[in-house]
């Protein structure tokens, strides 16, 4: 084996006698020292070997070694590695972490408490349903490795969220529960046989030593259950105690250890009752409940994983557009903007891009929820995860890997699920205090029954500890919200803010923008009237040149008909008014009559755009737009549900009245500026809960100011950034689905909280009075949590 080559990690020469090697992508690579070997092995073990594919230069030589665990965490500070899972915004960084070991709300609270006061930490939110945490920090003040170290200090393991890692974690956790469950089940069956015989007087004539013999066998069988099968409960309880917080596994651990210790003592001294079958059965049923709960929570959170699985891992790269038959298969995540790929019929698109050759039908149901394929040709945008149905396409890559629309959808979905609404925060606080109250009640129960019936005191206290279920309270809200968000994503409705599902229920007034929202926004230039010494084409060219800086849908009507470029200076866009610039030493304006200072506006039902030079009318453009087919149905729904409707538009033409009349909208406010829209919205919000639906730059202020706001995916980026919800596709009827889902979610959350509260209010007094046997207590506790999770899963249907 050749020794004297450069280190694969840092590039420095390897010593002649060194034998440090790391297998990277199936190839054994030489390293110069133990430091580089350890770091390279960490990169491989972390599943981040793509770092070596994309790095532009070798890493720095590792001059010193640190403990292996700390070394793995420090590795995440490497900027090139962070590119795969950290989103950057100026000095701020954001990451989604998978956190192992979370079992209830107390775990999330503990992690948040541990990190909350780190200098440079801007935001942290831990979701118990997804076992994930979203963290935002100032990279100038705080390192990612420090965040991960602090999480490990409180007993949890955290690493960047990756689908394959998350799947491996779920699989590993499920297998662990199955092994422990299997042992507990076998032991329970054996111990129950002896218990039935002992307590049914089957051995009434048997000598005393044989009874002791069966007790000792039961002790031997129950011991591995207590030490191995019940281990997760002790680990969580010890973590809570060590960090001075309360979790549901504390009373469970006290109950299990107490029952085993009392039975073991009775066996050793030869007198008293033994309940080894209760220890084994408690553990078996608790583990069964946790396993079923784990699977249900996994189902609730699997949507983002399923979306990512839609993307193909390989892509057909075309080096020469003139020779499309010459292709090379490369990993899709290595594609860069500007490259050309071939997508054959039946294949899934790996990137966002633009068609440069071909005409085909694209199935976009994974984005919009609409299964009817859409016909697309040259210059049409296409998106990763959609399916090419009929003909081959050449596509120019615009966005790849983590920058695609599907990646944005997953990011929005995770953020919506990881943010906590008010009702969930309250439930988490209540569940923590509930555990403290439970321990107090259990102590008082033991003291009271010690005076009434000492023989029953311990077992009644045991039932009190096991029967109550704070976990159901903490699971009631997050599982329902996770399921609702996942279902809405399937329908092409992206929730950005955590308050949406709470607020939508209260909406009693909907405010619609007109252009691009109630209408398609696909304007056509119907007619051009010229009033000066210019040709029609010259007027169109000037207007089109002005519209170059505008994102308003009107601009497309002019851009498509421009033939000659025009020199303009000092171009200025005034949203809600129009555009102005300097042209041949004159001020040119394009917009509505008031902005252009036209004294005698033209009479027309269509949208009119005026062109003036130094306040002299040059031309009037008449544009036509069509209503969205779903708009009448949506406004009928508003009428049926007694929801008031208002059209709030900057358009001052008679077209506004026509649209308002056709759709039977209650109120019309037209010809208003963005500031005017915001002022009108604020007036409405003094008396109503308002939903604003829009798509343009001029809608951004009202979208940001509304109680809840919705932007269409075809709208401007600033509108989508300002909105709480994004609708994919063009179907306004999705607003119905949003409202119906919000109502169902609220109903299910109330059912969950009602069940959890009602169950505990009934079971605690019964257990305290001695009417709940231990085995009934453990069954009730396990199935209480399971009922809450299963009820939430109805939202996925």
Helices and strands as residue ranges (DSSP letters): E 20-24, E 27-31, H 34-45, H 50-54, H 68-75, H 79-82, E 86-89, E 92-100, H 105-115, E 121-127, E 132-138, H 144-153, E 157-160, H 163-199, H 208-224, I 225-229, H 231-242, H 248-269, H 276-300, H 303-309, E 314-318, G 321-323, E 327-331, G 332-334, E 340-343, E 352-357, E 360-363, H 365-368, E 374-376, E 381-382, E 387-388, E 393-399, G 401-403, H 405-418, H 422-452, H 454-467, H 470-490, E 493-495, H 500-504, E 509-512, I 514-518, E 524-530, H 536-546, G 547-549, H 554-559, E 569-574, E 578-583, E 586-591, H 593-596, E 607-613, E 616-624, H 631-640, E 644-648, H 655-663, E 667-669, H 674-685, E 690-694, G 697-699, H 700-705, E 708-712, H 717-722, E 725-727, H 734-768, H 774-792, G 793-796
